[in-house]
Amino acid sequence: MNVKDNQRTRLSKKLFQNAVLELLEEKGGIEKISVRELCAKAELNRSTFYAHYAEPREVLAEAEDEILTETAAHIKKIGEQTTGGGKEYLTSFLRYVRDNDKVFRVLLVTAADPAFKTRFMQISMLYLFEHMQLTMDAEKQQYIYSYLLDGSFGILTQWIRSDYAVSVSEIVDLLFTLNASAILPLVT
């Protein structure tokens, strides 16, 4: 395959991914999106769609994977540039979410897929959890991490729903305060 075909393929896939996100925003669920609608939104024909995908869900999965890869790369970059600890990391991460509002609003709020949510939170919060010095058995740590992930995700999605009505620094302080109050009684 030559370079032109690779560029055309990448462009077609990107157009389908953008179209699926727009349709998710409008319709709220992948099961409500037809191939016909997806092709019309992307302004591509059905033969192009079927050359790359069997159903709209595959386009969404590819878009989610790409977003998670980009998020992981950004988080790695934050980790390399951050010297101020968890609060600096979280501030940079929340700004990243806010700066990429449309994608995260669609995937985490409008058309929230539990599997994507789990993968997203594991990637995004793993850095913080890896640097926590919890001295308890591994089984209890898993319960704590699950609690912190779900609570942090709830705050994140509420922040998105509220159109970022609260400042980044206030959300960071809130997350640190709530999570510390949950952890401190358990740390020996």
N, C-alpha and C positions, 0 to 999 in steps of 0.2 A: 504494500500500500504506500502511495507516495505522500509527501508532506501535505499537499493540497487536500487529499482525502482525509488525513488526520485532522487538519484544521476544520474541515467541513463537519466531520463527525463530532469534534469537541464543541463546535458552535451549535450544531443541532441538539446535542445533549443539554447544553447550557440553556438553550431556548425552551426545551421541554421542562427542565428543572424550574426555571423561572415561571413558566406557565402553570406548573402544578402548584407552586406556592401561591400564586395569585388566585387560582381556583379554590385552593384550600381556604384562603382568607374569605372568599365569597361564600363557599358552600359549607365549610366546617368539617368535612370528612372525606377521606380518599374514596370511600365506597360510593359517594355521590358524584364522582367525576368519571365521565365516559371518555373513551379514546377520541371520539369525534370532537368533544368540547376541548380536550387537551390539544389536539392538532389545530383547531381553530384559534385557540389562544396563542399558541406558539407560532402560528402562521406557517405551519409545515404540513405536508401531506401524510396520509395514513401509512403509505409505503415506507416513508422515512421513519415513522414511529416504529413500525413492525420490524424494521431492519435492526433496531437496537433494543426493543422491549416487547414483552408479551402483554403487559397490562400496566395501567397507570401506577399501581402500587410499586412496581419496579423503578419507575422514575422517582417516586418519593424516597424509596430506600437509597437510591444513588445520591439524591440531594442531601439526605440526612447524613450519609457516610461522609460526603464532601464537607459538610458543615462541621461535623465532629472532628474531622482531620484538621480543618482550619482552626477550630477552637483549641485542639490539643497543641497545635503549633504555636498559637498565640500564648497559651498558658506556659509552654516551655520557654518562650521568649520572656514572659513576665518573670518566671523563676530565675532566669539568667540575669535579668536587669534589676531585680528587686533586692534591696539590701535592708529594707526597713521591716521585714517580717511579714506576718500574716495580714495585717491591716493594709499595708501597701499593696500586697498581692491582690487582696479582695477588692480594693479600690480600683485597681487597673482592670480586673476581671469584670466588675460591674459596669465600668465605662465601656468596655468592649461589648457587653450585652446591649447597653443603651445605644451605642453607635450602630449596632446591627439590629435595630429594633424590629424591622419588618420580619426578618427571618425567625428571630426568637419568639416574637409575638405569635406568629402563625404556628410554629412547631411546638411551643411550650404552653400556649394559652388557647388559641382558637381551635386548633385541630390536635390537641394534646394526645399524643400516642404514648402510653405508659412505657413501652420499651425504649423509645427515644429519650424520654424523660430520665429513665434510669441510666442509660448510657451517658447522657449529657452530664448528669450530676456526678456520676462516678469519675468522669474525666475532669470536670471542673473543680471538684472538691478534693480530689485525691491528693493534690499538692499540700493542702492544708492538713489533711489527716496524716499524711506521711511525716509531718513535722510535729505532730502532737506527741507528747511524752506521757502517754497513759500507762500507768503501771497496774494493770489488771490482766486477768487471763484473756486469751484471744477470743474465746466465745463471748464474753461480756463486751469486749471491744466491738464486735460485730453488731451487737444490739445498740451500742452507743452510736456507732457510725450510721446505722440505719435511721435512728432517731434524729440525728443531726442533719443527715441528708434530706429527709422528708420535711423537717421544719424549715431548713434553709431554702428548700425548693418552694415551699409555701410562701415564704416571704418574698422570694424572687418573683414568683408569678403574680403576687398581689402588687408588687412594685410596677411590673409591666402593665397590669390591668389599670392601675391608677395613672397611667401615662407619666410615670416617674415623678409623681407629686412630691416625693420626699427626696432630699439630696442624697448623693452617693455616700457622703461621709456619715449621714444619719443612718442609712441602711447598714453600713459597715459597723457602726457603733452598736446598733440594735442586734445584728447577728452575733457580734462578739459578746455582748452582754448576756443574751439569751443562751448562747451555746456554752459560755463559761459557767453560768449558773447551773446548767445541766451537768457539766463535767466535774466541776470543783469538788462537790461532795463525794465523788467516787475516786478521786485521785488520792493515792496514799503517800 
